Amino acid sequence: MPDGATPVTGPVLDVSGLKTVFNTRGGEVHAVNDVSFDLTAGELLGVVGESGSGKSVTMMSLIGLLPMPPAEIRAGRVSFDGLDLLNTDVETLRAIRGGKIGFVFQDPMTSLNPTFTVGFQLAEPLRKHMGMNKRQARVRARELLELVGIPDADQRLDDFPHQFSGGMRQRVMIAIALACDPQVLIADEPTTALDVTIQAQILELMKELRTKLGMGVIWITHDLGVIAGIADRVLVMYGGQVVEQAPVRELFENPQHPYTRALLETIPSVSGEREERLTVIEGQPPILGAAPTACPFLDRCDVATDRCARENPTRVEVASGHDAACFNPGAVPIAG
């Protein structure tokens, strides 16, 4: 929380029962199934899971970034700033998106417009959402570039995206997302395309900005190593739903869902024992052609029972602040 800021009581974002379906020629795809979570001011919430688990679709559903059709939000409530974003008119949602909720996409080269200068793209949300004139917007744009660690900020405002390195372009994207002092920042795998040195710099930058600005951050990633170093709390997603939620240290020390344990086992060892083979999760993610009636991890689980094939478990508390959607939380497979 920044100095002098008024503490916010309760969640700044509260998502309940979100269901998102895609209507395709091959039938329905149930991409998000009854997802619920919240985010408090100043918190960094990590969202992890393999490709196709519903991470990005969930977050894009919240702020109306999915094309409708083919997407359709079947149920849910997203409470933000006294509004339900799923039942808000387009103009209000557009004002919130980019104003009070910022979004950083995975690939900065395709997210930035190559035909406009970085300064123009930084100034646009400032003039639209903050009512600044051209001079005021340029001053603020320079401050934003300085905030995210870009040197010679005044000169760089007149450069085009192709004149920046990959890491610098990602910093520009973060600056644009921060332009209007958002209460919430959603970052969708923003370091995936960067080398490890630049990744570390971006992660350090985000930790500094979160502390300085006091905003809530949702960080989407498939990399548990990133989550360990940056998150306060973690959502683990699989098959379009949240299968486990816990404070980050608790999740790593005491994973309760078999999918979470399997993810943790895939992290490469740093012991130097090169003969050790990497662990993989056998099988394939579920085909989401219908709303789940059984546990989505059933076919890949080594502790499944008959009940898991008959019912889709709901999340239950297994410890303070820690819940898991599993009928056998913490169960360990019997050695054969």
N, C-alpha and C positions, 0 to 999 in steps of 0.2 A: 504494500500500500504506500503511495507516495506521501511525503511529508505534508501535513495539513489536510489530507483528504478525509472526507467523512466516511466512516465505515458503512458498508452496505450489509443490512441484515437479510438473511435468506438468500436463496439462489438468484443470480442475475439472469440465468436461463434455466427453464424447467421444461423438460420434454417428457410426455406421458403417452404411452400406447401408440407410438407412431407405426403406421403400416403403409408401405409404398409398393405399388404394383406397376409393372410395365406390360402394356398390351401389345403383343407382337403377332406376326403372321403365324408363328408356331404355337401361339397360346399365351397365357399369362405367365409372367415371371414375378414371383413374390420376393422382391429384393430386400425389403425391410419388414420384419415381422415382430410387431409389438415391442418396439424399443423404447425404453424409459431411462432417463438419467437427468442429472442437474449439474450446474456449474456455478461456483461462487466467485465473487470478485477477487481477483488476485491469484486465483488457482490455475494451475496448468494441468489439464486433464488429458492423459494420453489415451488414444484409441488404437488398438492393435488387432491384427488378424491378417490372414493371408489374402491374396487377391480374390475378389469375388465375395468377401465376407459381409459386404454391405457398409463399410466404413464411409466411403465418399458419398454414396447415394443417400445415406442417412443425413449427413451434414448439408448436402445440397438440397435435400427436401425441406430442411428447416427454413431456408431463406429464399425459396422459390427459384432455384437455379436449374431445375429439371424442366425439359420441354414437355408440355402437357397439351395434347397427347404426344408420345405414347405413355408417358408417366402418369400415374394417378395416385393421389394420396387418399387411401381408403378410410383411415381413421387416425385419431391422435390429437394431441394438443401441444402447442409450443408456446409457453408463456414467456414473454420478454417485455420489460418496461410497461407492464400493465395491459399488454395486448396478447391475443392469440394469433401468432403469425400465420397459422393455417387458415384463419378466417378474417384476414385483413385485406382491404382493397389494394389493388396493384400499385397505386401511387404511394400509399403509406409504406408498403413493403419495399418499394424502390428507394424511398427516403431512408429507411432503416438500413437497407443493404448498402454497404459502402459508407454509410454515415455512422450508425451506432454499432454495426456488426461488420468487421472487415474480413476479407477472405484472401488467403495467399494460395495460389495454385502451384501445382507440381513443376510445371515447365515454364520458366519466365520468358523464354524466347517466343513461345507461341501465345503467351498471355499479354505481352507488351506489343503495341502496334508499331511495326517497323517504320511506318511512314511519318510518325510524329516524334518530336523530341521528348526526352525524358521529362524536361521541365513542363511541357504542355500536358503530358499525361499525369503529372503530379498536381498541376494546377486545376485540372478539370473537376475533380471531386471537391476541391476547396471552393471553387466558384459556385458549383451546383448545390452542395450541401451546407456550406458555411457562409455563402453570400459575399465572399471576398471579391474585390475588384482585381484587375490584372496585376497591379503592383503588389498588393497585399499577398496575393496568391504566390507570386514569385518569391517574396521574402520567406513565406512559410515553407515553400518547396525547398528552398536552400537549407532552412533549418532541419527539415526532415531528412535530407541527404546527409547532413552532418550528424544527425541523431543515429542513423544506421551505419555510420563509419565510412562514408565515401569522401575521400580527400578532394580538395579543390572544388567544393560543391557548387560554387557560383558559376564556374566555367562548365562543369559537367551538365548543368541544366540544359545547355544548348546542344548536347550530344544526342545521337540516336542510339537505340538499344544495341545495334550491332557493334558499337564502339566500346561496349562494356564487356568484361569477362562474364562467365557464367555465374560466379559468386557475386559479382557486383550487380548483375541483373536481378538476382534473387533479393539482394538488399534493396534495390529499387522497388521491387514488388512489395516488400515489407513496408517500405516508406509510404507507398500508395495506400496500402491497407490501413496504415496508422494515421493517414492524413487528417481525418476528422475526429481524432481522439476517441476511437470506438470503445465501448464497454466490453465487447467480446471480439476476439480475433480467432478465426478458424484457419489453421495451416494444414493444407492437404499434401503430405509428404514433400515438404519444400526443399529437402536436402537430397532427395533420391538421385538426381542427375549430377551431383557435385562430387568432387574427389574428397577423400576423408579429411584433408587439412581444411578445406573450405567448409565442409560440413561442421567441423568442430567450431570454426569461427561463427557460423550462423547460429549454432546452438547456444554459444556463449552470448551472442548478441541478444537472442530471444530471452535468455534468463535475465540479462541486464534490463531490457525494456519492460519486461513484466514487473520487475521490482520497482522500476522508476515510474511506470504509468498506472500500475494497480489494476490492469485489465484482466479479465478471465481469458484463458487461452485453451483452445482445443487443438491438440497436435495429433494428426492422423499419420500413422506409420506402420510398416511391417517389421521394423527394426527394434527388437526389444532392448538392444544396447543403447539406442537413443533414449528410449523411455526411461531406462534406469538412471540416466544422467540428468534428466530434465523435468520429469513429471512429479506431481504430488499424488495423483490418484490415476488408476488405470481402468479402462473398460476393455475387455477382451471380447471381440465379436467373431461369430462363426455362423454360417448359414443364415445370414440376415438378422441375427439377434444377438443380444448381449448374453454371454454365457458365464461371465465372471466380472466382478467389480470389487476393487480393493485399493487401499493405499499402496503406493508403489513398493515400499519395503516389505509389507505384508504379503503382497502378491509373489514376490521373488522368494521369500523365505517359506511361505506356507500356501502354495497353489492348491486349489481345491477341485477345479474342474480338470478332467483328463486331457482336454484340449490345451489348456494352459500349461499343464505339466509337459505335454508333448512339445509345445512351442519352446519352452525353456530348455528342453533337452537338445533342441536343434542348434542352440548357440554354440559356436566353435570353442573348444578348450584353448586356453592360453598357457597350458602347462608345458608346451614344447614337445609333447609326445606325438611326433609326426605320424607314427604308425596307426594312430587311432582314427577310425573312419568317422565321417560326419553322420550324425543321426538324421534320419528323415521320417516324416509322418507318412506311413503307408496308406494307400488308397487315394480317393479323389473327393473334393468337396461335393456337397449334395447338389442335385439339380432342383432348382427352386420353382418347379412348375405348378406347385400348389402350396397352400398354407400348410406348415408342418403339423403332422399329427403324431409324430414320434420324435425322439431326440435327434437333431440334425447330425450329431457326431456318432450316431449308432454304429454305422458300418466301419468306422475307423477306431472304435473304442475297445480297450482291452479289459474294461471292468463292467461292460453293459450287462443288464439283466433283461428278463422277459418284459418287465414293466417299461423299460426304455423303448421297446418296440411298440408299445400300446399307447404311450402318453408322451407329450412334449413337456419336460419339466419346466416349472417356473422358478425364478430366482428366489432363494431362501437365504436368510442370514446364517452364516456359519461362524462369524465372530463379529466383534464390534466394527461397523463400517465395512464389512466384508460379506459379499453374498455370491452365490453360485447357482446356476440353473442345472442341477444334477441331482439324481435320486441317490447317488452314492458318493457324496462329496468327500474328497480326501482318500478315497479307496485306492489301494495299491494292488496291481495284478498279482495273482498267485503264481509263483515261479513254477514252470512246468519242467 
